[in-house]
Amino acid sequence: MAMQGKSRAAYMRDYRRRKKAEKLEANVLNSDGDQTPKLEVGDALREWCELNLVVPFGHADEGKPLILPDFAVDFLNDTFVRSAREAGLFVARKNAKSAIIAAYLIARLIGSIRVKGYRAGVCSVSREKASELYQQCVDLCGSAEIDSIEFRVSPFKMIAPAGTVDFLSADRSAGHAAGCDDAIMDELGLLPERRRDLVNGLRSSVSARNGRFIAISILGDSPFTKEMIERKDLPTTCVHLYAAPADCAIDDMDAWHAANPALGTVKSIDYMRDEAARCAYSPADENSFRAFDLNQPYAPERVMICDITNYKRNCTDEPMPRGDRCVIGVDLGGSNSMSAAVIGFPDTGRVETYAAFGGTPNLAQRGQADGVGGLYELMEQRGELTVYAGYRVTPVDAFLNDVFDDLGSIEIMGLGCDRYRKSELLDALDEIGRRPQIIWRGTGAGAIADGSYDVRAFQRCILQHRFSMHESLAWVSAISESSIRYEQGNPALDKRSHNSRIDILQAAVIMAGLLERATATERELEFELVG
């Protein structure tokens, strides 16, 4: 490809000559005779890339010098200054993550940050992703007419006089047997818990060379990204996170920039605007948009019970008044989970939520164990969570008694609970001497199953904006963590792979089923009572 009558090689030679002259002029001795300090790794990489690499064919800036983005330079500088054993750069998609990895690897082999005998293992979530990253390296070397690196296809491998890079895939490899200076995991946030052996294998591959583990990824809902962020304050860990606030609207431009540091340069603002508008009309796609483009901790393929945007349309600073009657859904917690009660008022649509933990362990310890940091402490500060000191498990009798006392003389039309907690609920009600009408509910999926009916009722209430409530961190967290499973097309709330953060949602789903029945008829609730 010719540029202004010159070949690409001639263009780059002239460009490098000018840049080197500018650098020599800038690096003159200062008044004390001291030379300009040595560049940090990120700065050295950016300078080398600008002088030696060009944007490959097919990109908007093809043929121009490759300029490493500031956020990548800052991440690499911080990682090497700290001598971090593990480093994570978590950023939304299409912010040049693949180009950053490829440029770094090429420079480690032949550039200004090269290391003699260098060895790297780069793992992607699939063979297809590994192929894409390998091809990025091929394209960068091809566009810059670099011929000192040999590329092999089976398996994917880069070979240079100074070292080698192996490209692995999570669906083929369980780690890397040989020692590595860098073990790089592409899209760590998409790896499930069952791939822990792979991640640990990559980590151990750096042990013989005193190397480092580097992850460049979206957050996803992987346990590995959550765990690394929890370790971010350790001196051996470096984490740079670019993510939109959890409660943001999908059309919030500030949120777009928070998750996309290359927005407006590498990534198109028009794309974000168009996708946000599309997802507003296709709520089923919002989860994917939040995961990939807002870098929020969602699994792109997971089906949530509803999206956050529609939930927020039910929230107001001044909810409707209570009314004279209510229904209650409860979910009774165990030693590690939350107890929750959600009250719905059929005459006004008002919804109130009560949540509680035992006092041992404390909220900070629970938050660390559940991977939510200070969420529980913040919920307590906002009045969304009660702690019963001196108990490991929330005392059901005290918790329900407090809920009943707060309702005062309001008629309780029905109290719904999972039938598997029957004995525990009845014992607690006997202890406090109060027995409203109990409606036992199952949580299974099926054409006539309670679980499917209640989930559909909840979704209808959310989509039709039947609820009137204060916005709640507890609800946002529970909805974000929710997952729907299907049996022959019938939905149910899946609690198998989630922790206590969705207990409020389980209580809300039961409440919604009761509320929908209550508003559908003037008669008493018509449920089959069990026991």
Secondary structure, DSSP 8 states (H G I E B T S, - for coil): --BTTB-HHHHHHHHHHHHHHHHHHHT---TT--------HHHHHHHHHHHH-B--TTSTTTTSB----HHHHHHHHHHHHTT-SEEEEE--SSSSHHHHHHHHHHHHHHSTT--TTEEEEEEESSHHHHHHHHHHHHHHHHHTT--SSEEETTTTEEEETTEEEEEEETTT-S--SS--SEEEEETGGG--GGGHHHHHHHHHTTTTTT-EEEEEE--TT-HHHHHHHHTTTSTTEEEEE----TT--TT-HHHHHHH-TTBTTTB-HHHHHHHHHHHHH-GGGHHHHHHHTS--S--TT---SS-HHHHHTTB-SS-----SEEEEEEE---SSS-EEEEEE-TTT-BEEEEEEEESSS-HHHHHHHHT-TTHHHHHHHTTS-EEETT-SS--HHHHHHHHHHHHTT-EEEEEEEEGGGHHHHHHHHHHHT----EEEE----STT-HHHHHHHHHHHHHHTT--BB---HHHHHHHHH--EEEETTEEEE--TT--GGGHHHHHHHHHHHHHHHHHH-SS--------
